[in-house]
Amino acid sequence: MDSIRAALFKRHSNYSISVNEIGMKLDFVWAPYVSNLTHLTIDFKARKSYPRLLVMGAGLWHMLHVNKASDYESVLRTLKGSVTQQMRDAVWHDYDAALTGSGLLRQTGGSIDLLDIPSLTWNCGAHCTYDGMHYDIVNFVRFD
């Protein structure tokens, strides 16, 4: 963790890392506005190269710097038009069953906890963040 700490916690920038031993590549793309996400998804389509998993979040930056809900709704509709759902419910349930059946998770005898992002972000409270967006590192990293 110490070897990547400076790069990982540099705010408002892209970050990439590859872990060849496990065949993993992780890209964090700094895309604070919904329009940035729309352009990103359009670029995926143009290159015909899609990530295995795409996690998007948008809203706070728009609220802080634009503060116009009607504009936010408009850009969300544009984003919706650029996104093709790849992980339909049936596929998601198949992947969830495979993860559960793998024995990797602590509740099935493994050693890994599945991170519940909605609970973390909605239920953590004011003590976890000083501004509602940047969370204390201890909320994300857990070593037992």
N, C-alpha and C positions, 0 to 999 in steps of 0.2 A: 504494500500500500504506500509506503514512504517513497518508493521510486516513481510513482505516478501522481502523487498528491498535488504537486504544483500544477501540472497540466490538467488534472481532473477537476480541480476546483477553481479554475480560471473562469470567471463569469463572462457570460455573453460571447461565447465563442464555440466553434465546433470542436469535437473531440473524437478521436478514433483510436481503437486498440485492437490488435489481433492476438489471439492466444492459439498458436499453431498446434500445441499439444492436444487441444480438444476441438480444434477446427472451428473456433469461434471468432467472429469479427463483429465488433460493436461500433456503431457510429452514433454519436449524439450530434444532431444538427440544430444549431441555434436558429430557430425560426419563430420569433416572438409574436408575429402577427399572423392571423389566419391566412392572409394573402401569401405569406411566405410558405405556408403549408400547401396551399393550392398549387403554387409554382413547383414545389417539390414533388407533389404527386403527378403533375403533368409531365415533369422531367422523367419520372419513373416510366410512365407510359411511352414517352418518346423513345427512350432507350430500350424498352421492353425488358427492363431489369427491375425486379421488385424485391424488396427485402422479405425475409421469411416472417418477420414480425415488425409491425410499425405501431409505435405508441405515440399518440399525438396529444398535445394539450395546448389549448389556446383560450384566451379570455382575459387573463390578468393584465397583460401588456396593453391590450386594446382598451381595457377599462382605465388603466392608469394614464395612457397617453392620447387616446382619442375620445373616450367617454361619451359615446353616442350609440345607444342600444340599437337604434334602427339600422345604422351602418353595420353593426356587428351581425345582425340577423342577415343582412344582404351578403356579407362576405362568407358567412356560414353556408348559405344556400349555394354560393359559387363553389365552395369547397366540396359540398355534397355532390355536386355535378361532376367533380373531377376524381372522385373516389369510387373505385369498384370494390365491393366487398369480396374478399378472397376467403375469409374465415367465417363461413356461414355457421349457424347454430349447430347443425349436425356435425360438421367438421370439428368445431370447437369441442363438442361433447366427446367425440372420438379421441381428440388429443388429450383432453382432461382425463378420460378413462385410461389412456396409455400411461400418462404421468402417474396416476394413482396406482395402476398395476405394476409399475416399474419397481416399487419398493424404495424409491429414492427419497420420498418425503418422510419426515419424522413421524407423522401419524400412521404411516404404513411400514414402520420399522427402519426407515432410512435415517440420514443425518442432516437433511436439508429442510428448512422451513420455507413454505410458499409465502411470499410477501403479499399481503393484502393491501394493495395500494389505496383503494377507496377508504378503507378504515383508517389507514395511516394519515391520509390527507384530510379527511373529514373529521375524524375524532381525536386527533392528536392534541389540538388546543393551542392556545397562545404561548404556552411554555416551550413549544417545540420550534418556534420560528419567531424571528424578530420583525418580519415584514409580510408574512403570509405566503411567501414564495420560496425563500431560501431556508431550508430546514437544517437543523443541527445534525452533524454527521452521525451521532450516536443513534439517530432514528432510522438510519439506513443500513448501517453495518452492524452485524451481530455475530460474534464469535463465541461459541460455547466450548 
